[in-house]
Amino acid sequence: MSHPQAQTMPAFQEIVDELSESGMLLSIAVAGGGASGITDLLSCSGCSKFLADFQVPYGKGAFDDIAGHLMDLDYKYVTQDAAYRLARGMFKQQVRREHNVGDKIRVGVGVTSKLMTGPDERKGREHVVYFCAVLNFGGTEVKTETSITPRGSSRFVQERETAGALLAFLTTVAGVACNSSNDPILQILNSSA
C-alpha cells in the first residue's frame, strides 16, 4: 500500500499551481479549524508565489492583535463579523509588510470556526465555520464571505471538511474551480471506513 501523503500531493499541487497563476498575494489567518488546509498546500512547491503570510491566532490575544482589540467588548469570536475583522487585519498587515508586490492583487483572508470538542460536548452545540476575504480594487474594498456547517462525526473529519472548504473558498476568490468534496485525505479516510 502506498503512503497516503503520496496519494494526496498531486491534488494539492494542482491547487497550488492554480493559486500561483491567479495573480493574488494572500495573507491568511485561521482561528481554529481549517488550518490543515494551508499546511496541505505548504507541502507542495510554489506557495511563495501567492502566500505572503499564514497565521493561526488561536488565543483571544493573538486574534485581537490581528482583528483589533475586541476582548473588552464581550465579543463573539466565531461570527461572520469576526472572520471579516481577521481578513481586514491580515490585509492591512500585508500592506504594511509587503511593499514590492508588482501587479498582484492583495487579499486578506479570515476564518473562524466552532468544531466538535469531543464526546462530552453539550448537545445541540452549533458547528459552524465562517470565511471572509478582503480585496482592494482601485481603492475600493471588496469583501466576499461564506459559511459552512461541518457534518463530520469527529473533530478530525470536521477539520478535514473545513480545510477542504477553505481551499475551495481560496480558489473561488481566485476565480479557479475547486471541489472541496475531492479532498484526497477525506477520500482515503472514507475508503478505509
MIVOTOR-666418 format. One record per atom (N, C-alpha, C, CB): atom name; residue in one letter; x, y, z negated. Coordinates in steps of 0.02 Angstrom, whole numbers, plus 50000, padded with zeros to 5 digits. Atoms other than C-alpha are relative to their C-alpha. Glycine has a CB too. Example, Ala and Ser with C-alpha at 12.3 -4.5 7.8 and 13.67 -1.06 7.14 Angstrom:
MIVOTOR-666418
[atom N A [50045 49941 50000]],
[atom CA A [50615 49775 49610]],
[atom C A [50045 50060 50000]],
[atom CB A [49950 50001 49938]],
[atom N S [49958 49941 50003]],
[atom CA S [50684 49947 49643]],
[atom C S [49961 50055 49963]],
[atom CB S [50020 50023 50071]],
END
This chain:
MIVOTOR-666418
[atom N M [50042 49941 50000]],
[atom CA M [50000 50000 50000]],
[atom C M [50044 50062 50000]],
[atom CB M [49952 50000 49939]],
[atom N S [49960 49939 49997]],
[atom CA S [50068 50171 50044]],
[atom C S [49982 50045 49941]],
[atom CB S [49989 50038 50066]],
[atom N H [50009 49953 50055]],
[atom CA H [50086 50307 49913]],
[atom C H [49945 50049 50018]],
[atom CB H [50066 50037 49984]],
[atom N P [50055 49954 49983]],
[atom CA P [49928 50417 49901]],
[atom C P [50023 50068 50026]],
[atom CB P [49957 50011 49939]],
[atom N Q [49976 49934 49977]],
[atom CA Q [50030 50577 49923]],
[atom C Q [50020 49998 50074]],
[atom CB Q [50059 50023 49957]],
[atom N A [49980 50005 49930]],
[atom CA A [50097 50513 50089]],
[atom C A [49939 50005 50045]],
[atom CB A [50036 49933 50013]],
[atom N Q [50061 49996 49961]],
[atom CA Q [49916 50499 50149]],
[atom C Q [49972 50071 50001]],
[atom CB Q [49949 49951 49974]],
[atom N T [50032 49934 50005]],
[atom CA T [49870 50675 50094]],
[atom C T [50038 50054 50036]],
[atom CB T [49993 50018 49928]],
[atom N M [49959 49946 49973]],
[atom CA M [50013 50776 50167]],
[atom C M [49976 50026 50067]],
[atom CB M [50070 49976 50007]],
[atom N P [50020 49971 49936]],
[atom CA P [49951 50790 50347]],
[atom C P [49940 50046 49996]],
[atom CB P [49984 49944 50049]],
[atom N A [50059 49958 50006]],
[atom CA A [49782 50861 50296]],
[atom C A [50018 50067 49968]],
[atom CB A [49945 49966 49958]],
[atom N F [49980 49938 50033]],
[atom CA F [49860 50990 50179]],
[atom C F [50047 50040 50046]],
[atom CB F [50034 49986 49933]],
[atom N Q [49955 49965 49955]],
[atom CA Q [49996 51032 50306]],
[atom C Q [49960 50035 50055]],
[atom CB Q [50051 49952 50031]],
[atom N E [50043 49968 49949]],
[atom CA E [49859 51068 50434]],
[atom C E [49969 50064 49973]],
[atom CB E [49945 49951 50023]],
[atom N I [50029 49939 50031]],
[atom CA I [49777 51192 50314]],
[atom C I [50054 50053 49994]],
[atom CB I [49969 49984 49931]],
[atom N V [49944 49953 50006]],
[atom CA V [49947 51273 50279]],
[atom C V [50015 50032 50068]],
[atom CB V [50063 49965 49972]],
[atom N D [49986 49975 49933]],
[atom CA D [49978 51289 50466]],
[atom C D [49946 50050 50022]],
[atom CB D [50004 49942 50050]],
[atom N E [50054 49955 49981]],
[atom CA E [49807 51368 50494]],
[atom C E [50003 50066 49961]],
[atom CB E [49932 49967 49989]],
[atom N L [49994 49938 50040]],
[atom CA L [49829 51491 50349]],
[atom C L [50060 50041 50021]],
[atom CB L [50004 49982 49926]],
[atom N S [49939 49965 49978]],
[atom CA S [50004 51533 50412]],
[atom C S [49986 50041 50062]],
[atom CB S [50056 49950 50014]],
[atom N E [50017 49965 49937]],
[atom CA E [49930 51584 50580]],
[atom C E [49945 50052 49991]],
[atom CB E [49980 49949 50052]],
[atom N S [50058 49956 50010]],
[atom CA S [49788 51685 50501]],
[atom C S [50017 50074 49998]],
[atom CB S [49966 49980 49936]],
[atom N G [49981 49930 50006]],
[atom CA G [49887 51846 50479]],
[atom C G [49986 50029 49931]],
[atom CB G [49964 50040 50051]],
[atom N M [50014 49977 50068]],
[atom CA M [49840 51854 50294]],
[atom C M [50061 49993 49955]],
[atom CB M [49941 49961 49971]],
[atom N L [49952 50007 50054]],
[atom CA L [49950 51880 50143]],
[atom C L [49958 49995 49936]],
[atom CB L [50053 50060 49997]],
[atom N L [50044 50014 50056]],
[atom CA L [49864 51801 49993]],
[atom C L [50035 50009 49933]],
[atom CB L [49974 49929 50005]],
[atom N S [49981 50000 50070]],
[atom CA S [49882 51838 49808]],
[atom C S [49940 49971 49963]],
[atom CB S [50018 50073 49974]],
[atom N I [50054 50041 50026]],
[atom CA I [49779 51712 49711]],
[atom C I [50006 49992 49924]],
[atom CB I [49998 49931 50033]],
[atom N A [50004 50015 50072]],
[atom CA A [49725 51698 49528]],
[atom C A [49944 49949 49990]],
[atom CB A [49988 50064 49958]],
[atom N V [50048 50053 50014]],
[atom CA V [49638 51538 49475]],
[atom C V [49997 49992 49924]],
[atom CB V [50019 49933 50036]],
[atom N A [50007 50004 50073]],
[atom CA A [49574 51550 49296]],
[atom C A [49965 49935 49982]],
[atom CB A [49961 50061 49972]],
[atom N G [50028 50065 50017]],
[atom CA G [49548 51366 49262]],
[atom C G [49998 49953 50059]],
[atom CB G [49930 50008 49971]],
[atom N G [50008 50051 49948]],
[atom CA G [49480 51236 49383]],
[atom C G [50016 50024 50070]],
[atom CB G [49931 49973 49998]],
[atom N G [49984 49986 49930]],
[atom CA G [49540 51231 49562]],
[atom C G [50073 50012 50014]],
[atom CB G [49962 50059 50022]],
[atom N A [49929 49985 49990]],
[atom CA A [49724 51267 49535]],
[atom C A [50037 49945 50037]],
[atom CB A [50034 50012 49933]],
[atom N S [49965 50054 49965]],
[atom CA S [49771 51096 49602]],
[atom C S [49996 50008 50076]],
[atom CB S [49970 49933 49980]],
[atom N G [50004 49987 49928]],
[atom CA G [49714 51154 49775]],
[atom C G [50060 50038 50025]],
[atom CB G [49937 50038 50017]],
[atom N I [49941 49961 49981]],
[atom CA I [49857 51279 49779]],
[atom C I [50062 49957 49994]],
[atom CB I [50007 50063 49957]],
[atom N T [49942 50043 50005]],
[atom CA T [49982 51152 49715]],
[atom C T [50002 49948 50056]],
[atom CB T [50001 49964 49932]],
[atom N D [50002 50044 49941]],
[atom CA D [49924 51036 49854]],
[atom C D [50033 50034 50060]],
[atom CB D [49927 49980 50018]],
[atom N L [49971 49963 49944]],
[atom CA L [49969 51171 49980]],
[atom C L [50075 50010 49990]],
[atom CB L [49965 50068 50008]],
[atom N L [49929 49988 50014]],
[atom CA L [50135 51207 49893]],
[atom C L [50043 49938 50012]],
[atom CB L [50009 50023 49928]],
[atom N S [49962 50060 49985]],
[atom CA S [50185 51027 49926]],
[atom C S [50018 49996 50075]],
[atom CB S [49960 49938 49980]],
[atom N C [49987 49998 49927]],
[atom CA C [50192 51073 50112]],
[atom C C [50047 50059 50016]],
[atom CB C [49934 50006 50040]],
[atom N S [49957 49944 49979]],
[atom CA S [50313 51184 50206]],
[atom C S [49958 50054 50034]],
[atom CB S [50056 49975 50048]],
[atom N G [50031 49945 49965]],
[atom CA G [50261 51356 50267]],
[atom C G [49958 50046 49957]],
[atom CB G [49958 49974 50053]],
[atom N C [50043 49958 50043]],
[atom CA C [50167 51430 50117]],
[atom C C [50026 50071 49993]],
[atom CB C [49993 49969 49932]],
[atom N S [49972 49933 50009]],
[atom CA S [50286 51577 50106]],
[atom C S [49978 50048 50056]],
[atom CB S [50076 49998 49998]],
[atom N K [50024 49958 49946]],
[atom CA K [50212 51640 50270]],
[atom C K [49934 50035 49983]],
[atom CB K [49991 49959 50064]],
[atom N F [50065 49971 50016]],
[atom CA F [50043 51677 50188]],
[atom C F [49988 50009 49925]],
[atom CB F [49946 49958 50030]],
[atom N L [50013 49997 50072]],
[atom CA L [50060 51660 49998]],
[atom C L [50051 50046 49967]],
[atom CB L [50002 49930 49969]],
[atom N A [49956 49953 50035]],
[atom CA A [50132 51810 49905]],
[atom C A [50005 49983 49927]],
[atom CB A [49975 50072 50009]],
[atom N D [50002 50009 50072]],
[atom CA D [50080 51760 49730]],
[atom C D [49945 49951 49983]],
[atom CB D [49990 50067 49964]],
[atom N F [50050 50046 50026]],
[atom CA F [49988 51624 49636]],
[atom C F [50007 49998 49925]],
[atom CB F [50008 49928 50030]],
[atom N Q [49999 49999 50073]],
[atom CA Q [49942 51640 49453]],
[atom C Q [49942 49960 49971]],
[atom CB Q [49998 50072 49973]],
[atom N V [50053 50036 50036]],
[atom CA V [49843 51535 49330]],
[atom C V [49991 50034 49932]],
[atom CB V [50018 49924 49992]],
[atom N P [50011 49965 50063]],
[atom CA P [49783 51657 49196]],
[atom C P [49949 49963 49957]],
[atom CB P [49975 50072 50013]],
[atom N Y [50045 50045 50038]],
[atom CA Y [49710 51525 49079]],
[atom C Y [49974 50033 49936]],
[atom CB Y [50036 49936 49984]],
[atom N G [50021 49967 50062]],
[atom CA G [49705 51629 48920]],
[atom C G [49968 50068 50015]],
[atom CB G [50059 50009 49953]],
[atom N K [50035 49937 49990]],
[atom CA K [49598 51785 48898]],
[atom C K [50049 50058 50008]],
[atom CB K [49954 50014 49941]],
[atom N G [49951 49946 49993]],
[atom CA G [49752 51897 48876]],
[atom C G [50030 50001 50069]],
[atom CB G [50055 49992 49948]],
[atom N A [49973 50004 49933]],
[atom CA A [49827 51835 49040]],
[atom C A [49949 50022 50052]],
[atom CB A [50025 49929 50016]],
[atom N F [50055 49979 49956]],
[atom CA F [49658 51857 49125]],
[atom C F [49994 50076 50001]],
[atom CB F [49933 49967 49978]],
[atom N D [50007 49928 50007]],
[atom CA D [49645 52034 49058]],
[atom C D [50057 50038 50032]],
[atom CB D [49994 50019 49927]],
[atom N D [49943 49967 49968]],
[atom CA D [49820 52077 49121]],
[atom C D [49988 50011 50074]],
[atom CB D [50064 49959 49989]],
[atom N I [50015 49995 49928]],
[atom CA I [49757 52047 49298]],
[atom C I [49936 50039 50012]],
[atom CB I [49995 49931 50031]],
[atom N A [50067 49974 49985]],
[atom CA A [49574 52095 49289]],
[atom C A [49983 50066 49965]],
[atom CB A [49949 49949 49981]],
[atom N G [50016 49942 50041]],
[atom CA G [49582 52239 49166]],
[atom C G [49982 49977 49931]],
[atom CB G [49941 50041 50032]],
[atom N H [50011 50020 50070]],
[atom CA H [49559 52239 48979]],
[atom C H [49926 49994 49986]],
[atom CB H [50033 50050 49952]],
[atom N L [50071 50015 50007]],
[atom CA L [49392 52156 48952]],
[atom C L [49981 49972 49932]],
[atom CB L [49979 49952 50054]],
[atom N M [50015 50034 50062]],
[atom CA M [49408 52073 48782]],
[atom C M [49957 50042 49953]],
[atom CB M [50064 49980 49964]],
[atom N D [50037 49955 50044]],
[atom CA D [49335 52225 48695]],
[atom C D [49926 50005 50019]],
[atom CB D [50031 50068 49999]],
[atom N L [50067 49989 49973]],
[atom CA L [49176 52215 48798]],
[atom C L [49953 49940 49990]],
[atom CB L [50004 50015 50072]],
[atom N D [50039 50061 50006]],
[atom CA D [49109 52044 48741]],
[atom C D [49985 49973 50070]],
[atom CB D [49934 50013 49960]],
[atom N Y [50005 50016 49928]],
[atom CA Y [49141 51998 48923]],
[atom C Y [49995 49925 50011]],
[atom CB Y [50060 50028 50037]],
[atom N K [50005 50071 49979]],
[atom CA K [49090 51832 49002]],
[atom C K [50051 49989 50055]],
[atom CB K [49927 49983 50025]],
[atom N Y [49944 50010 49954]],
[atom CA Y [49242 51765 49092]],
[atom C Y [49985 49954 50059]],
[atom CB Y [50058 49972 49962]],
[atom N V [50018 50042 49944]],
[atom CA V [49153 51643 49207]],
[atom C V [49936 50028 50031]],
[atom CB V [49990 49926 49978]],
[atom N T [50055 49967 49964]],
[atom CA T [49044 51754 49317]],
[atom C T [50027 50021 50069]],
[atom CB T [49972 50061 49961]],
[atom N Q [49979 49975 49935]],
[atom CA Q [49047 51819 49494]],
[atom C Q [50038 50066 49992]],
[atom CB Q [49940 50011 50047]],
[atom N D [49964 49938 50013]],
[atom CA D [49100 51988 49424]],
[atom C D [50071 49987 49976]],
[atom CB D [49962 50042 49948]],
[atom N A [49933 50016 50024]],
[atom CA A [49247 51908 49334]],
[atom C A [50045 49978 50058]],
[atom CB A [49996 49944 49946]],
[atom N A [49962 50021 49941]],
[atom CA A [49303 51825 49497]],
[atom C A [50019 50061 50042]],
[atom CB A [49961 49949 50043]],
[atom N Y [49986 49939 49963]],
[atom CA Y [49289 51994 49583]],
[atom C Y [50056 50040 49966]],
[atom CB Y [49937 50043 50006]],
[atom N R [49949 49962 50036]],
[atom CA R [49392 52080 49448]],
[atom C R [50069 49968 50007]],
[atom CB R [49982 50005 49925]],
[atom N L [49936 50035 49989]],
[atom CA L [49527 51946 49465]],
[atom C L [50025 50014 50071]],
[atom CB L [49992 49924 49988]],
[atom N A [49981 49990 49930]],
[atom CA A [49527 51963 49655]],
[atom C A [50026 50071 50011]],
[atom CB A [49941 49987 50047]],
[atom N R [49979 49931 49992]],
[atom CA R [49538 52152 49647]],
[atom C R [50067 50013 49964]],
[atom CB R [49946 50048 49972]],
[atom N G [49937 49993 50036]],
[atom CA G [49676 52143 49516]],
[atom C G [50059 49969 50038]],
[atom CB G [49994 49967 49931]],
[atom N M [49947 50032 49960]],
[atom CA M [49777 52022 49625]],
[atom C M [50016 50042 50062]],
[atom CB M [49980 49929 50020]],
[atom N F [49989 49956 49943]],
[atom CA F [49752 52137 49774]],
[atom C F [50043 50059 49980]],
[atom CB F [49932 50024 50029]],
[atom N K [49962 49942 50024]],
[atom CA K [49816 52286 49675]],
[atom C K [50073 49981 49983]],
[atom CB K [49967 50031 49939]],
[atom N Q [49931 50022 50015]],
[atom CA Q [49967 52187 49612]],
[atom C Q [50040 49991 50064]],
[atom CB Q [49999 49934 49959]],
[atom N Q [49965 50012 49937]],
[atom CA Q [50009 52137 49790]],
[atom C Q [50021 50067 50032]],
[atom CB Q [49956 49960 50048]],
[atom N V [49984 49934 49972]],
[atom CA V [50002 52319 49847]],
[atom C V [50061 50029 49965]],
[atom CB V [49940 50048 49994]],
[atom N R [49944 49973 50038]],
[atom CA R [50122 52367 49707]],
[atom C R [50065 49962 50013]],
[atom CB R [49984 49997 49925]],
[atom N R [49940 50042 49996]],
[atom CA R [50243 52221 49733]],
[atom C R [50026 49988 50071]],
[atom CB R [49986 49934 49968]],
[atom N E [49981 50020 49932]],
[atom CA E [50244 52181 49919]],
[atom C E [49996 50062 50045]],
[atom CB E [49953 49943 50026]],
[atom N H [50000 49938 49962]],
[atom CA H [50298 52332 50021]],
[atom C H [50005 49989 50076]],
[atom CB H [50058 50043 49977]],
[atom N N [49988 50010 49928]],
[atom CA N [50353 52263 50191]],
[atom C N [49959 49941 50025]],
[atom CB N [50075 49988 50014]],
[atom N V [50043 50055 49978]],
[atom CA V [50204 52159 50246]],
[atom C V [49984 50004 50074]],
[atom CB V [49935 50001 49960]],
[atom N G [50012 49994 49928]],
[atom CA G [50201 52219 50426]],
[atom C G [49925 50007 50014]],
[atom CB G [50027 49939 50037]],
[atom N D [50071 49996 49981]],
[atom CA D [50031 52191 50506]],
[atom C D [49957 49948 49965]],
[atom CB D [49993 49993 50075]],
[atom N K [50039 50050 50037]],
[atom CA K [49975 52058 50382]],
[atom C K [49942 50034 49963]],
[atom CB K [50045 49962 49950]],
[atom N I [50059 49977 50036]],
[atom CA I [49804 52078 50303]],
[atom C I [50007 49979 49927]],
[atom CB I [49934 49972 50031]],
[atom N R [49995 50015 50072]],
[atom CA R [49818 52092 50114]],
[atom C R [49934 49972 49974]],
[atom CB R [50021 50064 49960]],
[atom N V [50060 50031 50028]],
[atom CA V [49698 51980 50020]],
[atom C V [50013 49981 49927]],
[atom CB V [49977 49937 50041]],
[atom N G [49999 50022 50070]],
[atom CA G [49669 51961 49833]],
[atom C G [49944 49950 49990]],
[atom CB G [49993 50060 49951]],
[atom N V [50050 50053 50011]],
[atom CA V [49578 51803 49779]],
[atom C V [49995 49987 49925]],
[atom CB V [50018 49935 50039]],
[atom N G [50012 50017 50069]],
[atom CA G [49500 51767 49610]],
[atom C G [49952 49942 49994]],
[atom CB G [49972 50060 49962]],
[atom N V [50042 50059 50011]],
[atom CA V [49424 51604 49547]],
[atom C V [49990 49991 49925]],
[atom CB V [50031 49936 50032]],
[atom N T [50016 50016 50069]],
[atom CA T [49337 51573 49381]],
[atom C T [49954 49939 49999]],
[atom CB T [49967 50060 49963]],
[atom N S [50040 50061 50000]],
[atom CA S [49257 51410 49328]],
[atom C S [49985 49975 49930]],
[atom CB S [50036 49945 50038]],
[atom N K [50020 50036 50060]],
[atom CA K [49169 51310 49195]],
[atom C K [49989 49927 50022]],
[atom CB K [49934 50030 49966]],
[atom N L [50005 50070 49982]],
[atom CA L [49202 51124 49221]],
[atom C L [49987 49958 49938]],
[atom CB L [50065 49976 50035]],
[atom N M [50013 50046 50056]],
[atom CA M [49168 50971 49113]],
[atom C M [50054 50007 49947]],
[atom CB M [49996 49927 50025]],
[atom N T [49951 49997 50055]],
[atom CA T [49251 50975 48943]],
[atom C T [50015 49931 49973]],
[atom CB T [49975 50044 49944]],
[atom N G [49988 50068 50024]],
[atom CA G [49235 50790 48903]],
[atom C G [49936 49967 49976]],
[atom CB G [50050 50001 49943]],
[atom N P [50060 50039 50019]],
[atom CA P [49118 50658 48832]],
[atom C P [49958 50033 49945]],
[atom CB P [50021 49931 49977]],
[atom N D [50038 49968 50054]],
[atom CA D [49067 50765 48682]],
[atom C D [49971 50068 50021]],
[atom CB D [50045 50010 49939]],
[atom N E [50026 49937 49974]],
[atom CA E [49010 50908 48794]],
[atom C E [49926 50008 49984]],
[atom CB E [50012 50005 50076]],
[atom N R [50070 49984 50014]],
[atom CA R [48846 50993 48749]],
[atom C R [49956 49984 50061]],
[atom CB R [49992 50075 49980]],
[atom N K [50046 50016 49945]],
[atom CA K [48701 50927 48854]],
[atom C K [49973 50064 50030]],
[atom CB K [49942 49954 49975]],
[atom N G [50028 49942 49966]],
[atom CA G [48640 51050 48983]],
[atom C G [50051 50055 50015]],
[atom CB G [49946 50028 49960]],
[atom N R [49949 49949 49986]],
[atom CA R [48805 51145 48993]],
[atom C R [50008 50007 50075]],
[atom CB R [50068 49982 49966]],
[atom N E [49995 49986 49928]],
[atom CA E [48815 51227 49163]],
[atom C E [50072 49994 50023]],
[atom CB E [49972 50070 50017]],
[atom N H [49934 50003 49967]],
[atom CA H [48963 51184 49275]],
[atom C H [49995 50042 50063]],
[atom CB H [50021 49925 50017]],
[atom N V [50004 49953 49944]],
[atom CA V [48997 51323 49399]],
[atom C V [50069 50027 50015]],
[atom CB V [49950 50058 49984]],
[atom N V [49937 49970 49978]],
[atom CA V [49140 51397 49499]],
[atom C V [49983 50060 50044]],
[atom CB V [50045 49948 50040]],
[atom N Y [50010 49938 49961]],
[atom CA Y [49147 51575 49568]],
[atom C Y [50064 50016 50037]],
[atom CB Y [49979 50059 49954]],
[atom N F [49945 49981 49957]],
[atom CA F [49259 51628 49712]],
[atom C F [49988 50071 50026]],
[atom CB F [50009 49950 50059]],
[atom N C [50006 49933 49971]],
[atom CA C [49294 51805 49771]],
[atom C C [50066 50017 50036]],
[atom CB C [49983 50053 49946]],
[atom N A [49941 49974 49965]],
[atom CA A [49413 51881 49899]],
[atom C A [49988 50074 50014]],
[atom CB A [50013 49960 50067]],
[atom N V [50002 49928 49987]],
[atom CA V [49452 52066 49917]],
[atom C V [50052 50015 50054]],
[atom CB V [50013 50042 49935]],
[atom N L [49956 49981 49945]],
[atom CA L [49525 52131 50080]],
[atom C L [49992 50075 50009]],
[atom CB L [49983 49961 50066]],
[atom N N [50005 49929 49985]],
[atom CA N [49558 52307 50141]],
[atom C N [50011 50010 50074]],
[atom CB N [50051 50041 49958]],
[atom N F [49994 49985 49929]],
[atom CA F [49523 52357 50320]],
[atom C F [49993 50075 50009]],
[atom CB F [49946 49962 50041]],
[atom N G [50001 49928 49985]],
[atom CA G [49568 52536 50366]],
[atom C G [49976 50042 49942]],
[atom CB G [49956 50013 50058]],
[atom N G [50019 49962 50059]],
[atom CA G [49545 52598 50188]],
[atom C G [49933 49981 49970]],
[atom CB G [49999 50072 50017]],
[atom N T [50064 50022 50026]],
[atom CA T [49379 52509 50162]],
[atom C T [50007 49932 49967]],
[atom CB T [49947 49998 50056]],
[atom N E [49997 50065 50034]],
[atom CA E [49367 52371 50032]],
[atom C E [49945 49955 50027]],
[atom CB E [49992 50009 49924]],
[atom N V [50047 50051 49977]],
[atom CA V [49284 52214 50097]],
[atom C V [50004 49943 49950]],
[atom CB V [50017 49976 50073]],
[atom N K [50003 50052 50050]],
[atom CA K [49226 52084 49973]],
[atom C K [49959 49942 50028]],
[atom CB K [49969 50026 49934]],
[atom N T [50039 50059 49983]],
[atom CA T [49170 51906 50008]],
[atom C T [50001 49955 49940]],
[atom CB T [50028 49965 50064]],
[atom N E [50003 50042 50060]],
[atom CA E [49111 51788 49874]],
[atom C E [49951 49943 50010]],
[atom CB E [49980 50042 49940]],
[atom N T [50045 50057 49999]],
[atom CA T [49026 51623 49844]],
[atom C T [50007 49963 49934]],
[atom CB T [50015 49952 50060]],
[atom N S [49995 50042 50060]],
[atom CA S [48997 51495 49707]],
[atom C S [49979 49929 50018]],
[atom CB S [49956 50028 49942]],
[atom N I [50020 50070 49991]],
[atom CA I [48978 51307 49692]],
[atom C I [49982 49973 49931]],
[atom CB I [50058 49958 50033]],
[atom N T [50014 50037 50060]],
[atom CA T [48909 51187 49564]],
[atom C T [50031 49931 50008]],
[atom CB T [49922 49995 49986]],
[atom N P [49969 50066 49992]],
[atom CA P [49028 51039 49548]],
[atom C P [49955 49945 49970]],
[atom CB P [50069 49999 49965]],
[atom N R [50045 50055 50020]],
[atom CA R [48935 50874 49532]],
[atom C R [50037 49939 49974]],
[atom CB R [49956 49980 50058]],
[atom N G [49961 50058 50020]],
[atom CA G [49077 50756 49487]],
[atom C G [49985 49975 49930]],
[atom CB G [50073 50015 50006]],
[atom N S [50016 50032 50063]],
[atom CA S [49059 50635 49343]],
[atom C S [50058 50004 49949]],
[atom CB S [49981 49928 50011]],
[atom N S [49943 49993 50046]],
[atom CA S [49229 50678 49265]],
[atom C S [50033 50067 50013]],
[atom CB S [50051 49941 50008]],
[atom N R [49963 49937 49992]],
[atom CA R [49338 50830 49239]],
[atom C R [50046 49996 50060]],
[atom CB R [50042 50016 49936]],
[atom N F [49954 50008 49945]],
[atom CA F [49464 50761 49363]],
[atom C F [49964 50007 50068]],
[atom CB F [50036 49932 49996]],
[atom N V [50037 49997 49937]],
[atom CA V [49334 50738 49500]],
[atom C V [49974 50071 50011]],
[atom CB V [49941 49949 50001]],
[atom N Q [50022 49930 49992]],
[atom CA Q [49262 50912 49467]],
[atom C Q [50058 50045 50019]],
[atom CB Q [49967 50025 49935]],
[atom N E [49940 49962 49981]],
[atom CA E [49439 50983 49478]],
[atom C E [50014 49991 50074]],
[atom CB E [50061 49979 49958]],
[atom N R [49987 50014 49929]],
[atom CA R [49462 50899 49648]],
[atom C R [49946 50033 50043]],
[atom CB R [50002 49924 50013]],
[atom N E [50053 49966 49963]],
[atom CA E [49292 50964 49707]],
[atom C E [50014 50075 50004]],
[atom CB E [49931 49988 49966]],
[atom N T [49985 49928 50003]],
[atom CA T [49341 51139 49651]],
[atom C T [50060 50017 50042]],
[atom CB T [50011 50022 49927]],
[atom N A [49941 49989 49959]],
[atom CA A [49512 51126 49732]],
[atom C A [49982 49998 50074]],
[atom CB A [50055 49947 49985]],
[atom N G [50022 50003 49930]],
[atom CA G [49432 51072 49896]],
[atom C G [49958 50060 50020]],
[atom CB G [49961 49936 50012]],
[atom N A [50041 49941 49986]],
[atom CA A [49306 51213 49885]],
[atom C A [50043 50063 50005]],
[atom CB A [49946 50010 49945]],
[atom N L [49954 49943 49995]],
[atom CA L [49448 51338 49854]],
[atom C L [50034 50000 50067]],
[atom CB L [50052 49998 49943]],
[atom N L [49967 50003 49935]],
[atom CA L [49540 51278 50009]],
[atom C L [49950 50017 50056]],
[atom CB L [50029 49929 50012]],
[atom N A [50051 49983 49951]],
[atom CA A [49377 51289 50108]],
[atom C A [49986 50075 49999]],
[atom CB A [49935 49960 49987]],
[atom N F [50012 49928 50006]],
[atom CA F [49348 51465 50041]],
[atom C F [50057 50039 50032]],
[atom CB F [49993 50020 49926]],
[atom N L [49943 49965 49970]],
[atom CA L [49525 51519 50089]],
[atom C L [49999 49997 50076]],
[atom CB L [50066 49970 49974]],
[atom N T [50001 50007 49928]],
[atom CA T [49506 51451 50264]],
[atom C T [49941 50038 50030]],
[atom CB T [49997 49927 50020]],
[atom N T [50057 49959 49977]],
[atom CA T [49335 51535 50280]],
[atom C T [50020 50073 50002]],
[atom CB T [49938 49990 49955]],
[atom N V [49977 49930 50002]],
[atom CA V [49411 51701 50228]],
[atom C V [50048 50012 50058]],
[atom CB V [50035 50016 49932]],
[atom N A [49952 49994 49945]],
[atom CA A [49549 51669 50356]],
[atom C A [49968 49993 50068]],
[atom CB A [50055 49949 49992]],
[atom N G [50035 50009 49936]],
[atom CA G [49420 51630 50489]],
[atom C G [50018 49934 50034]],
[atom CB G [50016 50056 50045]],
[atom N V [49986 50066 49972]],
[atom CA V [49475 51449 50513]],
[atom C V [49956 49950 49965]],
[atom CB V [50076 49982 49994]],
[atom N A [50047 50050 50027]],
[atom CA A [49369 51295 50484]],
[atom C A [50036 49951 49955]],
[atom CB A [49965 49963 50056]],
[atom N C [49975 50051 50046]],
[atom CA C [49398 51178 50338]],
[atom C C [49940 49967 49968]],
[atom CB C [50048 50030 49946]],
[atom N N [50055 50036 50030]],
[atom CA N [49281 51043 50275]],
[atom C N [50024 49974 49932]],
[atom CB N [49977 49941 50045]],
[atom N S [49976 50020 50066]],
[atom CA S [49303 51026 50086]],
[atom C S [49983 49928 49983]],
[atom CB S [49970 50046 49947]],
[atom N S [50014 50070 50013]],
[atom CA S [49224 50854 50091]],
[atom C S [50054 49954 50028]],
[atom CB S [49932 49981 50029]],
[atom N N [49944 50039 49974]],
[atom CA N [49380 50798 50183]],
[atom C N [50061 50000 49954]],
[atom CB N [50020 50026 50068]],
[atom N D [49944 50000 50047]],
[atom CA D [49489 50817 50027]],
[atom C D [50028 49929 49997]],
[atom CB D [49977 50023 49928]],
[atom N P [49971 50067 49997]],
[atom CA P [49608 50670 50051]],
[atom C P [50006 49966 49933]],
[atom CB P [50067 50003 50032]],
[atom N I [49994 50031 50066]],
[atom CA I [49630 50643 49865]],
[atom C I [49933 49973 49978]],
[atom CB I [50027 50051 49947]],
[atom N L [50066 50026 50016]],
[atom CA L [49442 50628 49838]],
[atom C L [49983 49939 50043]],
[atom CB L [49947 50054 50009]],
[atom N Q [50013 50058 49957]],
[atom CA Q [49433 50509 49987]],
[atom C Q [50036 49938 49973]],
[atom CB Q [50024 50015 50072]],
[atom N I [49963 50056 50029]],
[atom CA I [49567 50399 49908]],
[atom C I [49965 49975 49937]],
[atom CB I [50073 50020 49984]],
[atom N L [50036 50020 50062]],
[atom CA L [49475 50401 49740]],
[atom C L [49936 49963 50017]],
[atom CB L [49985 50062 49957]],
[atom N N [50063 50031 49982]],
[atom CA N [49309 50360 49822]],
[atom C N [50009 49931 50031]],
[atom CB N [49962 50045 50047]],
[atom N S [49988 50065 49968]],
[atom CA S [49383 50217 49924]],
[atom C S [50023 49947 49950]],
[atom CB S [50052 50007 50055]],
[atom N S [49977 50048 50049]],
[atom CA S [49458 50137 49769]],
[atom C S [49948 49986 49946]],
[atom CB S [50064 50024 49967]],
[atom N A [50052 50008 50051]],
[atom CA A [49298 50153 49666]],
[atom C A [49955 49942 50015]],
[atom CB A [49958 50063 49993]],
END
